[in-house]
């Protein structure tokens, strides 16, 4: 797991980036694809980003409140906010 930089280009899987509909805080998003993706979190007022492999134990990704969180298939990202950010699923 890690924060990675990324681009907006299509991945080797052929998938293009797609918007993630952000729900109520804390919002949890799971990578349900068969490929690695980056969960891009930008804007809003985010107070915490955390990553999980099992949706039970979460690990804070540091002091970052925006950026890209690398998600392997089945991984989760949890975003805690007071004003919703924009999120994009970026296939790798």
N, C-alpha and C positions, 0 to 999 in steps of 0.2 A: 504494500500500500504506500502511496505517496502522493504528493502534489506534483503534477507534471505540467509543463507547458504544452500547448497543442495548437493546432490550426483548425480551420474550418473546412478542410478538404475531406473528400470521401475516403473511407478506410479501405483496406484490402478486402473487407467483407462486402464492399459495394454499397454500404449504408451511408446515407448522408446525415449530418447533424439534425437533431429534432428538438423541439421545445418540450419542456417538462412542465406540466400543470402543477403549480405549487399549491398545496393545501394548507390547512391550519398548522400553526407552529406548536410543537416541533414537527417539522415535515420530514418524513422518511421516504427515500427513493431507493428502489432495488434495481440493479442491473439484471434484467431478465433475458438478455440476449446471450448467445453462445460465444460472444467475443468480448475482449476487454474494451471498456469505454472510459471516457472522462466525463464526470459530472461537473459541468461548469456552473459556478455560482457567482453572480455579479449583481451589484446594486442592492437596493433595499437597506434595511438596518439589521444586519446579521450579527448575533452575539456569540454563536458557536457553530463550528462544523465538526462533525465526528464521523468516524468510519467503523463499520462492523462487518464481520464475516457471517455472523449468526443472528443478527437482529436482536441480540440480547446484551452482549457485552460490547460497549462502544468505546472507542479511543479518540480523544480530541486530536485534531490535526495541527495542533499548535495554536499560535496567536492569530492565525489567518481567519478572516471572516469573508473572504472571497477568493476565487481561484478555481483550479481544476483538481478534482479528487479522482485518482485512478481507481476504477472499480473492475475487478475481475468478475466473470460470470457468477451471479448469486450474491455479490457483495452489496452492502447498503451504505448510504450516506444520510446522516441526520442533520438537518439545518434548523437551528433555533433562531427566531427573528421576532422583531416587533413591527417591521414593515417588510413585506414579502420581496425577496430578490427575484431576479430573472434567472431561470435555470435552463441549461441546454445539455442534451445528451450527445456527446461527440464520440462516435465509434473510432476505434484505433485500428 
